[in-house]
Amino acid sequence: MKSLNKHLSKIALLVAVFVLSGIAANGQDARLRFEKLNGLENRARDVVEVNIEGKLLDLARRVMMKSKDANAQKVGEAIKDLKGIYVRVYNFENENEYNPADIDEIRAQLNAPGWERLANVRSKKNNQKVDVYTMFTGDLMSGVAVVVSESKSIALVNVIGPIDIDLLVELSGKMNIPRIEIEKDDK
């Protein structure tokens, strides 16, 4: 009986480790892998790469929270639990200087479980494609991804971490944040 309890304890511990590691991994599931786009830097006329995470994100939050501007303080509150903000922009001199399959691979990442498409815009002008995806963990938005591709440019934004939609709506139209009109449910 002691041997059975000992084995059951080990199995329970092993299951707990797998469950906890799965929970920890889910927190990073919202991170897009941009590595496939690394070769675009050599062909692009202009490249923008922004990686805000860790200490830099914490510094931004602390600066905002110490501001005398109430809206800046709200932004600091909104970003307090974010894990990272990643932006990539590639502008090309001529059309068709990048392989659309590279961007399709990024879009394919957004078809993974957990991601939900919020917006899908297609325009024949400049062959523009815009996709906006969200990821939820329970009722909390845990990630946002925006993919914009045109014949001469690509833009990607990936925000990882809990996002307070109510606070974002409250800040919309202020501090260069686009106006967001969402009906609130007071329940």
Secondary structure, DSSP 8 states (H G I E B T S, - for coil): -HHHHHHHHHHHHHHHHHHHHHHHHHHHTT----GGGTTHHHH-SEEEEEEEEHHHHHHHHHHHHH-S-HHHHHHHHHTTT--EEEEEEEE-SSTT-S-HHHHHHHHHHTTSTTEEEEEEEEETGGGEEEEEEEEEETTEEEEEEEEEEETTEEEEEEEEEEE-HHHHHHHTTSTT-----------
